[in-house]
Amino acid sequence: MASQRAESSFHDCLPTMADKLGGEGLIGELCNGFNLLMDSDKGVITFESLKKNSALLGLQDLSDDDLRSMMREGDFDGDGALSQMEFCVLMFRLSPELMEESEFLLEEALRKEF
């Protein structure tokens, strides 16, 4: 339930960013967002670093429970932190519109890579 509140509180800018930046640019911006939120000593996003830096993503109004819920939702390996890949996947998952377009963006990024 907390993650539903977090999702509804999250202003979904990713589709607009994807339109403006394309797949490769969007991934770069997500990496920048990760760098802003991560604990620089640990190289991952911890609950503490997310709480401390949440205003940078417009999440300052989320409760501790909502932030913890976001962490749990994105923490695929269960280590209590978000790696860069886990963060990017979480951002896509919190963006329903972008999830529909993500296959196109992935194909575009892969075409440029190979």
N, C-alpha and C positions, 0 to 999 in steps of 0.2 A: 504494500500500500504506500509506503514512504516513497518508493521509486516512482509510483504513478504521480505523486505530488511533485517529486523532483522533475519528472518529465514535463508536467504541465507548467511548471515554473520556468523551465528552460526555454529561452527565446531561440527558436530554431533559425539560425543564420546560415547554416551550412549549405542549403540549396542555393541561396544567393551567392555565397562565396564560390560554390562550384561553378555556377554560371559565369561568374566574372573571371575566375582563375583557371578553370579547367581542372582535370584530374590531378595533374602533377603539381600545380600551384596549390590546390586544396590540401594535398598531403603535406606540402611544405609548411603551410599555415598551421595544420594540426601539429606538426613537429614543433613549431614555434610555441604553440599553446602548451604543449607538454613541457617544454623547457621552462616556461613561466611558472608552471605549477609544481614542478618536481623539487624534491629535496636534493639540493646540489651535492650534499655529502654522500647520499645513497644512490643517486641516479635514477630514482623512481618517484612516483607520486605517492606520498603517504597521506593518511588522514590529516595529520598535522600540517603538512605543506599545502594540501588542498584547502583546509580551513583558513590558513594564513593568507593564501593568495586567491581565494574564491572570488573576490570582488573584481579581479582582472578579467574574469569571464562573465561577469554580471550575475554571479551566484551568491552574492553576499546575503540575500534574504533567506537562503535555505537553512533549515535547522541542522544541528549536528546529526540527528537521525537521518535526515535526507541525504546529507553528505556521506554518511556511513553506508547508506543503502546504495548510493551511486558507486562507492568503492567496491562493495560486495558484488554488485551487478557486473562490474567490469573486471574483477579479479579472477581470471580463469584458472590460474595455477594455484590459487589459495594461499599466497604468501603474504596477504594483508596489504599489498601495495599494487600500484598500477605501473606496468612497464610501458614503454612508448607504444608498442603494438596494442596492448590492452586498452590504453587510453584512446587510440585512434578508432578501434573497433567500438568502444563505448560511445564515442561521439557519433559514429554512424548509426548505432542502435537507437540513440536518443533523437535521431532525426528521421521520422517516418517517411517524409517526402524524399529524402536523400537515399534511404534504403532502396526505394524503387528505382532510383537512377544509378545506384552504386555499381551495378554490373557494367553499365556503359562507361563509367569513370574508370573502373578497373581495367577494362579492355583498352581504353585510351592510354592509360599509364603504361600498360604492358607493351602496347605497340611502340610507344616512344622509347621504352627501355630496350626492346629487342629489335 
